[in-house]
Each structure stands twice: as structure tokens, then as C-alpha cells.
């Protein structure tokens, strides 16, 4: 599976409550399960009026179908070309 970063523009995202985030997570899990293909939600970050999600799927179309089924915006979907961090410094 490929890894994708999804940018979701959601006005007031930083003000979402823990309850609301739980509901969103449940909706996402249900949408992922309904796809019938390999799909993995890795994590999400809330920052300002955006939510940045890291998901794994075979292609962008599957990412966008998950968003459609969940009722989530997917303003930008970008395949990750490489990952690095402190652990890769040697």
C-alpha cells in the first residue's frame, strides 16, 4: 500500500471537542471498513482550520472514496515520496 497525506479544510477544526473527534474517528473507521479493500488510517493532526491525515491505500481513488463515504473533505491528496527523521541521520 502507498502512504498518502490528506489535507482537509474544516473551518473551526481546532475547536472540535474530544467527543466530536471520537465521532469523526468512528465515521472514518466505518467508511474504511465499507471499502472492501486494504485501507489503513495511520493518524491525523488538527491544526488551525485544517486536519492533516495520514492514510494508506493502493491508490488516490480509494482515498477519495473513503472521504466521500465518510462525508469528509479531501482538499488535497498527496502520495508520500519518502519518509525520514532523526532515526535516518545515522
Residue frames as a rotation matrix with the C-alpha (Angstrom) as fourth column:
UNK 1
0.577 0.817 0.000 0.00
0.817 -0.577 0.000 0.00
0.000 0.000 -1.000 0.00
UNK 2
-0.324 -0.604 0.728 1.04
0.546 -0.748 -0.377 3.57
0.773 0.275 0.572 -0.63
UNK 3
-0.232 0.190 -0.954 1.00
0.887 -0.361 -0.288 6.24
-0.399 -0.913 -0.085 2.07
UNK 4
-0.123 0.308 0.943 -0.91
0.640 -0.701 0.313 9.48
0.758 0.643 -0.111 1.46
UNK 5
-0.803 0.013 -0.596 -1.22
0.456 -0.630 -0.628 12.80
-0.384 -0.776 0.500 3.25
UNK 6
-0.118 0.866 0.486 -4.72
0.854 -0.161 0.495 14.25
0.507 0.474 -0.720 3.07
UNK 7
-0.986 -0.119 -0.117 -5.41
0.160 -0.879 -0.449 17.91
-0.049 -0.461 0.886 3.74
UNK 8
-0.158 0.987 0.011 -8.94
0.909 0.141 0.393 18.59
0.386 0.072 -0.920 4.91
UNK 9
-0.873 -0.051 0.485 -10.13
-0.050 -0.980 -0.192 22.20
0.485 -0.192 0.853 5.22
UNK 10
0.006 0.852 -0.523 -12.58
0.810 0.303 0.502 22.30
0.587 -0.426 -0.689 8.13
UNK 11
-0.201 -0.063 0.978 -13.36
-0.229 -0.967 -0.109 25.78
0.952 -0.246 0.180 9.50
UNK 12
0.342 0.294 0.893 -13.04
-0.890 -0.204 0.408 25.70
0.302 -0.934 0.192 13.29
UNK 13
0.434 -0.183 -0.882 -11.23
-0.015 0.978 -0.210 22.35
0.901 0.104 0.422 13.28
UNK 14
-0.624 -0.781 -0.032 -9.09
0.051 -0.001 -0.999 23.38
0.780 -0.625 0.040 16.27
UNK 15
-0.543 0.502 0.673 -12.28
-0.833 -0.421 -0.359 23.89
0.103 -0.755 0.647 18.28
UNK 16
0.169 0.600 -0.782 -13.58
-0.399 0.767 0.503 20.34
0.901 0.227 0.369 17.75
UNK 17
0.317 0.029 0.948 -14.25
-0.945 0.090 0.314 18.65
-0.077 -0.995 0.056 21.08
UNK 18
-0.749 -0.585 0.311 -12.95
-0.593 0.801 0.078 15.25
-0.295 -0.126 -0.947 22.10
UNK 19
-0.111 0.818 0.564 -16.49
0.028 0.570 -0.821 13.92
-0.993 -0.076 -0.086 21.62
UNK 20
0.718 0.381 -0.582 -16.65
-0.498 -0.304 -0.812 15.29
-0.487 0.873 -0.028 18.09
UNK 21
-0.157 -0.865 -0.477 -13.23
-0.986 0.161 0.032 13.85
0.049 0.475 -0.878 17.24
UNK 22
-0.677 0.001 0.736 -14.39
-0.262 0.934 -0.242 10.47
-0.688 -0.357 -0.632 18.57
UNK 23
0.400 0.901 0.165 -17.48
-0.028 0.192 -0.981 10.63
-0.916 0.388 0.103 16.31
UNK 24
0.533 -0.289 -0.795 -15.30
-0.836 -0.323 -0.443 11.54
-0.129 0.901 -0.414 13.32
UNK 25
-0.582 -0.806 0.109 -12.98
-0.795 0.592 0.135 8.61
-0.173 -0.008 -0.985 14.09
UNK 26
-0.343 0.546 0.765 -15.94
-0.004 0.813 -0.582 6.22
-0.939 -0.203 -0.277 14.29
UNK 27
0.712 0.614 -0.341 -17.27
-0.286 -0.190 -0.939 7.50
-0.641 0.766 0.040 10.96
UNK 28
0.139 -0.762 -0.633 -13.83
-0.990 -0.105 -0.091 7.11
0.003 0.640 -0.769 9.38
UNK 29
-0.720 -0.417 0.555 -13.48
-0.491 0.871 0.018 3.55
-0.491 -0.260 -0.832 10.65
UNK 30
0.115 0.858 0.500 -16.93
0.084 0.493 -0.866 2.64
-0.990 0.142 -0.015 9.31
UNK 31
0.736 0.115 -0.667 -16.13
-0.588 -0.379 -0.714 4.18
-0.335 0.918 -0.211 5.91
UNK 32
-0.278 -0.928 -0.248 -12.80
-0.958 0.251 0.136 2.33
-0.064 0.276 -0.959 5.76
UNK 33
-0.606 0.088 0.791 -14.44
-0.193 0.948 -0.253 -1.00
-0.772 -0.305 -0.557 6.63
UNK 34
0.429 0.898 0.097 -17.07
-0.047 0.129 -0.991 -0.48
-0.902 0.421 0.098 3.92
UNK 35
0.151 -0.436 -0.887 -14.48
-0.906 -0.420 0.053 -0.12
-0.396 0.796 -0.458 1.14
UNK 36
0.901 0.240 0.361 -13.79
-0.148 0.953 -0.264 -3.83
-0.407 0.184 0.894 0.88
UNK 37
0.611 -0.791 0.030 -10.13
0.256 0.162 -0.953 -3.24
0.749 0.590 0.301 0.01
UNK 38
0.021 -0.677 -0.736 -6.98
0.993 0.102 -0.066 -2.81
0.120 -0.729 0.674 2.12
UNK 39
0.294 0.104 0.950 -7.07
0.101 -0.992 0.077 0.56
0.950 0.074 -0.302 3.88
UNK 40
0.054 -0.345 -0.937 -5.25
0.978 0.206 -0.019 1.87
0.200 -0.916 0.348 6.93
UNK 41
0.744 0.134 0.655 -5.73
-0.008 -0.978 0.209 5.13
0.669 -0.160 -0.726 8.78
UNK 42
-0.128 -0.902 -0.412 -2.37
0.644 0.240 -0.726 5.88
0.754 -0.358 0.551 10.42
UNK 43
-0.342 0.031 -0.939 -3.03
0.838 -0.442 -0.319 9.15
-0.425 -0.896 0.125 12.28
UNK 44
0.313 0.439 0.842 -4.45
0.714 -0.693 0.096 12.67
0.626 0.571 -0.531 11.98
UNK 45
-0.641 -0.533 -0.552 -3.33
0.750 -0.591 -0.299 16.10
-0.167 -0.606 0.778 13.13
UNK 46
0.573 0.804 0.161 -5.61
0.811 -0.584 0.033 19.07
0.121 0.112 -0.986 13.84
UNK 47
-0.510 -0.755 -0.413 -4.00
0.745 -0.627 0.227 22.45
-0.430 -0.192 0.882 13.13
UNK 48
-0.873 0.230 -0.430 -5.91
-0.313 -0.940 0.133 25.69
-0.374 0.251 0.893 12.73
UNK 49
0.129 0.968 -0.215 -8.76
-0.781 -0.034 -0.623 25.23
-0.611 0.249 0.752 10.27
UNK 50
0.162 -0.136 -0.977 -7.30
-0.819 0.534 -0.210 22.05
0.550 0.835 -0.025 8.80
UNK 51
0.580 -0.097 0.809 -6.95
-0.440 0.799 0.410 18.38
-0.686 -0.594 0.421 9.57
UNK 52
-0.008 -0.678 -0.735 -3.97
-0.964 0.202 -0.175 16.56
0.267 0.707 -0.655 8.11
UNK 53
0.692 0.345 0.635 -4.42
-0.515 0.851 0.099 12.80
-0.506 -0.395 0.766 7.85
UNK 54
-0.490 -0.795 -0.359 -2.00
-0.868 0.407 0.283 10.03
-0.079 0.450 -0.890 7.03
UNK 55
0.532 0.703 0.472 -3.70
-0.544 0.711 -0.445 7.06
-0.649 -0.020 0.761 5.40
UNK 56
-0.703 -0.710 0.033 -2.51
-0.465 0.495 0.734 4.01
-0.537 0.501 -0.679 3.46
UNK 57
0.507 0.817 0.275 -4.27
-0.190 0.417 -0.889 2.62
-0.841 0.398 0.366 0.41
UNK 58
0.061 -0.471 0.880 -3.47
0.771 0.582 0.258 1.26
-0.633 0.663 0.399 -3.02
UNK 59
-0.528 -0.212 0.822 -4.33
0.775 -0.516 0.365 4.48
0.347 0.830 0.436 -4.83
UNK 60
-0.993 0.113 -0.037 -5.66
-0.095 -0.942 -0.321 8.03
-0.071 -0.315 0.946 -4.59
UNK 61
-0.412 0.898 -0.152 -9.10
-0.415 -0.036 0.909 6.97
0.811 0.438 0.388 -5.85
UNK 62
-0.021 0.367 -0.930 -9.54
0.651 0.711 0.265 4.77
0.759 -0.600 -0.254 -2.78
UNK 63
-0.786 -0.300 -0.541 -8.53
0.607 -0.540 -0.583 7.65
-0.117 -0.787 0.606 -0.50
UNK 64
-0.886 0.463 0.008 -11.10
-0.441 -0.849 0.293 9.90
0.142 0.256 0.956 -2.18
UNK 65
-0.171 0.845 -0.506 -13.80
-0.068 0.502 0.862 7.21
0.983 0.182 -0.029 -1.99
UNK 66
-0.353 -0.023 -0.935 -13.17
0.882 0.325 -0.341 6.89
0.312 -0.945 -0.094 1.76
UNK 67
-0.959 -0.031 -0.282 -13.60
0.133 -0.927 -0.351 10.66
-0.251 -0.374 0.893 2.09
UNK 68
-0.619 0.779 -0.105 -16.83
-0.508 -0.294 0.810 10.56
0.600 0.554 0.577 0.07
UNK 69
-0.063 0.613 -0.787 -18.30
0.358 0.751 0.556 7.73
0.932 -0.246 -0.267 2.13
UNK 70
-0.375 -0.163 -0.912 -17.31
0.925 -0.004 -0.380 9.44
0.058 -0.987 0.153 5.37
UNK 71
0.710 0.655 0.259 -18.55
0.658 -0.748 0.088 12.86
0.251 0.108 -0.962 4.30
UNK 72
0.340 -0.698 -0.630 -15.09
0.483 -0.445 0.754 14.35
-0.807 -0.561 0.186 4.78
UNK 73
0.893 -0.176 -0.415 -13.44
-0.428 -0.621 -0.657 16.97
-0.143 0.764 -0.630 2.58
UNK 74
0.353 -0.860 0.367 -10.26
0.668 0.507 0.545 15.89
-0.655 0.053 0.754 0.81
UNK 75
0.851 0.055 -0.522 -8.95
-0.178 -0.905 -0.386 19.19
-0.494 0.421 -0.760 -0.49
UNK 76
0.232 -0.814 -0.533 -5.54
-0.925 -0.015 -0.380 17.76
0.302 0.581 -0.756 -1.31
UNK 77
0.884 -0.066 0.463 -4.39
-0.101 0.940 0.327 14.14
-0.457 -0.336 0.824 -1.51
UNK 78
0.439 -0.827 -0.350 -0.65
-0.854 -0.264 -0.448 13.68
0.279 0.496 -0.823 -1.95
UNK 79
0.875 -0.235 -0.424 1.30
0.247 0.969 -0.028 10.44
0.417 -0.080 0.905 -2.18
UNK 80
0.723 -0.682 0.107 4.28
-0.411 -0.300 0.861 10.32
-0.555 -0.667 -0.497 0.16
UNK 81
0.714 -0.533 -0.454 7.50
-0.427 0.181 -0.886 10.01
0.554 0.827 -0.098 -1.84
UNK 82
-0.208 -0.814 -0.543 9.82
0.293 0.478 -0.828 9.34
0.933 -0.331 0.139 1.14
UNK 83
0.920 0.386 0.073 9.89
0.030 -0.254 0.967 9.38
0.391 -0.887 -0.245 4.92
UNK 84
-0.132 -0.974 -0.182 12.80
0.474 0.100 -0.875 10.50
0.871 -0.201 0.449 7.10
UNK 85
0.868 0.352 0.349 13.51
-0.128 -0.522 0.844 11.79
0.479 -0.777 -0.408 10.56
UNK 86
0.408 -0.752 0.518 16.10
-0.911 -0.294 0.290 11.77
-0.066 -0.590 -0.805 13.34
UNK 87
0.499 -0.145 0.855 16.37
-0.194 0.942 0.273 7.97
-0.845 -0.302 0.442 13.08
UNK 88
0.882 -0.150 0.447 17.65
0.468 0.381 -0.797 8.25
-0.050 0.912 0.406 9.50
UNK 89
0.816 -0.575 0.053 20.62
-0.567 -0.815 -0.122 10.50
0.113 0.070 -0.991 10.43
UNK 90
0.330 -0.718 -0.613 22.83
-0.154 0.600 -0.785 7.52
0.931 0.353 0.087 11.16
